[in-house]
Amino acid sequence: MRMPFRTVHNTDVAFALHTLTKAWCSFAVKCGGHSRNPDFSNSVGGVTINLRRMNSVKQRTNGSVAIIGGGAVLADVYTALDPHNISSVGGRVGTVVLADATFVTVNEYQHPDLYWALRGAGGGNFGVITSFLVRTFPQDPLYSGRRSWNDTYTPQVADAVFDMYTTNDTNAQVDFYYGYVQASDSFSVADSLRYLEAIQNPSSLCVHRSDTRRDVGWIGQHLFQTTTTYPSRQWFQQSLQIFCEEISCFRNVSDFNPQIISYTIPARAIRGMSDRGGNALGLADMEGPLLITFLSAGWVRAEDDALVGSFFDRVFARLEDKSRQLNVYHPYKYISHGRLGEDIFSSYGVENRERLVQVQESVDPKGIFTSSGLGRDGFKLRWMRICVNIFEAVQIARDS
């Protein structure tokens, strides 16, 4: 049984946490519901704290910042900001409700360690973020579109996309999609383009276009995983070859819809990671860009779960072997597209992981937001300490 608890204010979240921890009842926190793992945004057998009604977007009077509710999704944000010709790409944490049901304002000056930790490990480890303070900036019309081709154009498209990944044109941004089409036993290639000026088909985005299109709907089961590399044209092309070769053993998975997707963490984004106290990702000292390779797959039958898991294991073993051979491997794991069971936080570096654990222990000493605690949503920094605490409490009770 799933029990939703819908919130409209910080005090509602605090009341929910106080009640649930007092009753020792498991819970999950839901915003947009993008997470795909059990307990990540819908509690299995517990209470789901649904923030969706906390979706307000309010401009400050000077127009340079906005306050966004913790339940807002990007559609809410852009719908509110677009009429004012402004936009935002990220935020500073505003208010956080901690495990003890208190709420605190968090930024680079107030609770700076928690602020640093939330910027990289905030998904379910420290508390519930109920609002964000974001910087806004003027945004004129821009170019955005998606193009697709049949497989005969893949080498040419991949070359053009890689040129864009390493271009000096900071207005250009592209994501690359290469997918298997089970119905025709074929592959298709596409890209998603953004250009920060209202110029259709700017020169840095030009490549021969085909009218072949591939429309894919949402399917029941889903799995994500990523690997990270330094830019390498050779590795980029060979990653597609590995994907194609491994598909051959899994063509019979019912309604199988795998695709390999590539996008960058641009150099300018990496440079910005040191601003306002930095973040926990461990990337700020790099020049960039970094290339994220993201494997996504959908399928229908639960009995195929193990087969798809094996497909992912084989693909990533080969991808990371090849990136190491070419000396372009980077250990960073992107948490938003992580696979359950991955040690995401060790990819941030030993020192950063240890500091994250220390922050988590300081704001959540009872381990409510650990994997052995009550809030089981998200990738967890620690799990064993809560078991030790419970064991010690039982021993004390017996001795007394």
Secondary structure, 3 states (H helix, E strand, C coil): CCEEEECCCHHHHHHHHHHHHHHCCCEEEECCCCCCCCCCCCCCCCEEEECCCCCCEEECCCCCEEEEECCCCHHHHHHHHHHHCEECCCEEEEEEEECCCCEEECCCCCCHHHHHHHHHHCCCCCEEEEEEEEECEECCCCEEEEEEEEHHHHHHHHHHHHHHHCCCCCCEEEEEEEEEEHHHCEEEEEEEEEECCCCCCCHHHCCCCECCCCCCCCCCEEEEEEEEECCCHHHHHHHHHHHHHHHCCCCCCCCCEEEEEEEEECHHHHHHHHHHHCCCCCCCCCCCCEEEEEEEEEECCHHHHHHHHHHHHHHHHHHHHHHHHCCCEECCCCHHHCCCCCCCHHHHCHHHHHHHHHHHHHHCCCCCCCCCCCECCCCCCCCHHHHHHHHHHHHHHHHC
